[in-house]
Amino acid sequence: MSLHSFFDTLVEFKNLPYGEYAIKASLKGYVDTEQVFQIDSAKKQVVNLILHQKTGGLVVTSSPSGAIVKLDGVKKGITPLQLKGLPVGMHRLQLSKDNYSTIQKEIILEKNIVKNINFTLLKTKAHITIVSSPSASCFLNGQNIGSTPLIQKEVAAGSYKILLQKPGYLSVEKIVTLKPGDSIVENFPLSKIPSSISISSIPDNADLKINGADYGTTPFESDNMSPGTYTLVFEKAGYKSLTKKVILNSGQRQEVKVQLTPLVDTQPPITNKKGVLTLISIPDNAQVFINNQLVGNSPVSVTLPSGQYFVELKLNNYENWASVITLDENENKNLSIPLKAVQKKLILNSVPSGALILLDGMQVGQTPKEFFLDPKSYVVTLTKTGYDTLNETVILDSSLPQTVKTYNLKKSVIVYKFESSPSGAEVSLNNQSQGKIIGITPFSLNDLKAGPYNFQFKKNGYRSTTKTFVIQDGQPAVFSAALTPLQGNLLVQSSIGQAKVYVDNRFVGNTGSILKNIAAGYHNVSVRKFGYFNFNTSVQILDQKLASVTAQLIEKPKGNLNISSTPPNAKIYFNGTYLGLTPYLLSKYPEGQYGLRLKLKGHKTYRATVSVVGNQTQNFNATLIKGSDCCLNFGIFGKPITWYIGAALAIGGSGYSWYMSEEARDSGNHTDYIMYRDLRDNLAIVGGACLSIGFAIDLFN
């Protein structure tokens, strides 16, 4: 007989006795089917079984609607969507919609049940409106996106640097952070770039009026003048009044220099009364003019009739100096005149622009910018977010009218550090790389763009954690996570009451109490109690779960031990416990190996390992040897060494050996128990004896 299913599965049965049979077919995800048939001849029979698939239904809705629905990777339609006749079991459902986060979820469909699922989609985009007065070019993270006003500009969620620029106006910059679904408005009033002016006169200290308002005396400087036309009036006693008009353009610097005309007669006075005028300039070699006549180069001395003179000094790359000098009869007048260097223009540009400028460490503006400076060397520093700082020494040559410097700024390598406690955690980037592992802590990256990121930290034996960080453009950062170990609790109980519990051969407590914070995973558990066989098992600890173990301890069989000695009456110490004098019958003691020590005055201490056999009586006889145990009692450093040896042995050594003997006994290791127990007793006895001998030596000395 052959059996066929709907899926062409062939099962063949041979040599079946005649009679009635029932065939049942089962397949996961399908309805069981059963068929009864009769075998009443030797002919071959074929039975076909048709299995019907178990199905369920699914209704998917979303807010907002219109999301694409995929089931097990196959597109099924858009929300709201009803699906029928779906196979029961596990399925992967995915919803996606432009400008919204994709949602994935595993669902289980059951037979003849319609499952209703509603999803709320989260926006991944944000909107920003940027306006300015007046209109200006707008840059978003360095990219020109047009001129203001920009209404409801759609951007991805994240951090952005807004930069507005317009010729003749100061640039405006602001950093904003947009979350998914945000819609914000940023309004920027722009200010014109102020003009600067430098006004000087020869001679100085002339009264200055600008557009009729008093502005003090020359020289005068201002870096905050509004662009426009200005009327300058210069007045000084002994000089003719002078009026000059200047036009200041936005962001430009204007230098105004005037020379006032004296009211004195330029002809030398007619008189026989004379004096001497000596003129020294710093630096020297300036041309000296007296009443517009060249009389030589400084330093120079001139004999002149007494009276008033108009004196001028001229030197290349220095401002002219002029003054009215009065020379009295027989006067020797000496004048030392420091000349002021003519300022030179320095123009600083950068690519990209907008770099902060520091001259000799002082902040003076942003590129591009012009300066009028004394001819000398300057340390120029340019800084800009996202770019390496630039330093250079610039020398203004007095022989050149201007110096122009253009710098190409180098983009900074921004380092993002990833750390975890403990280290060695795998870090994956969930929101963009589908869980791709990007490194194992500690490590660094330098190619991340600005915006929000979801980083998952994962390490075996620890709970995975996902943290969201927002990366700011051009700003280094450290991303760290403290991982929590996977731990569970363990309850160990025993069938005979309290017993000691060891996990992975380490004592952790007694039965009946919950042992907390045990690392997740498989562990070897041992339950031990004197007089019972050790109970050993393996247990799995799950994170934040309570595992339980019940130990069925089996009592060891007991036996008898008859202890005797030659000569008799020796003190018996059995596993460190005093029992009495030989001969002695130790009855009903758990089987095993134990340490035996016999002590008799005038005889050496006898030590041995003896066995107790269950349900038997063993005889043990020891022959004691005459003699004594030795002890050091000689002196050192003026004191008996027994003081030091005794204290160390009695306190430190015996304490350690006691601890080790207890551990050995509890673990069932009788050989180690005997060794450490005897060591403890010997150290205590020897230490005490040495202390006594030391005391006696001190006493008799």
Protein Blocks (a to p, Z undefined) as FASTA:
>chain_A
ZZddfkopacddehiaedddddddddehiacdddddddfbfbdcdddddddddddddddd
dddehiacdeehiafbdcddddehiaedjdddddddehiacddddddddehiacdddddd
ddfbdcddddddddddddeehiagbjcddehiacdedddddddddehiacddddddddeh
iacdddddddddddddddddddehiacdeehiaebjaddddfbbcedddddddddehiac
ddddddddehiacddddddddfbdfbdcddfbdcddddddddehiacdeehiafbdcddd
ddddedddddddddehiacddddddddehiacdddddddddddddddddddehiacdeeh
iafbdcdddddddddddddddddehiacddddddddfkbfbdcddddddddddddddddd
dehiacddfklngopafbdcddddfkbcedddddddddehiacddddddddehiacdddd
dddddddddddddfebpadddeehiafbdehiacehiaedddddddddehiacddddddd
dehiacddddddddddddddddddddehiacdeehiafbdcddddehiaeddddddddde
hiacddddddddehiacdddddddeddddddfbdeehiafklmmmmmmmmmmmmmmmmmm
mmmmmnopaklmmmmmmmmmmmmmmmmmmmmmmmmmmmmZZ
